[in-house]
């Protein structure tokens, strides 16, 4: 997905910036184009139900004309602390927090996150892209730390079950399917989700959701988190909104959203994606209320048509 000059000009005029304390009504379904630290000052107390943060990892990487430089784990921890400490104020007591990282930054996220929140789990997901290495293991996984503000939080396991094709169809003593079902489209088992995710595809050039953001997350990844840890109508906050995946998925799933992003181009891309989401609410890999394994697109579409 790209922006024409006309689209850039049109979306740029709609970009907003927080310059005074705002109410919940004033921040809902908005993306603010500004530095995170400036925006946090004006966000209302205890307003956020779910935060998904995908901050720059502890790597030297460019984001358009801005560059984040690799540093020591202590300095990276200090940077994480500088904004996480301020976010505590805007979270509801029942809020959940998800923070992304790679193997270099994961330990720092755990270290700083547990200062303010209760660690509940660490998700590891397979990023099938990755460069080979001659003197090391190929790096093709990332972590997402799951925290909560308190022991009272929302989690809907039924909403994030995974549909898998059955390779070894076990049966009970009467020959009936055991924990799976036979359909005209094949044999399937709907299973509980684990903290190892191998069914995601990093957006690539031919996928409609793909943008030129260098660390864009799949919509399917966000759908898992939003469905598990928020209800319809609740407010989802992304402090590093990038090209808008969190806000787009929130809109598609009936959640309210709030994004903060410093880069104008990424904000404009997010606005375009939100506009397109009004007409197309599909999420690749999420069909008929369940998440399908990777490379089962044809089967999932056929199943949806059969049930429709």
Buried (B, 14 or more C-beta within 10 A) or exposed (E): BEBEEEBBEBBBEEBEEBEEEBEBEBBBBBBBBBEBEBBBEBBBEBBBBBBBBBBBBBBEBEBEEEEBEBBEEEEBBEBBBEBBEBBEEBBBEBBBBBBBBBBBBBBBBBBBBEEBBBBBEBBBBBBEEEEEEEEEEEBBBBBBBBBBBEEEBBEEEEBBBBBBBBEEEEEEEEEEBEEBEEEEBEBBBBEEBEEEBEBBBBBEEEBEBBBBBEBBBBBBBBBBBBBBBBBEEBBBBBBBBBBBBBBBBBBBBEBBBBBBBBBBBBBBBBBBBBBEBEEEEEBBBBBEEBBBBEEBBEBBBBBBEEEE
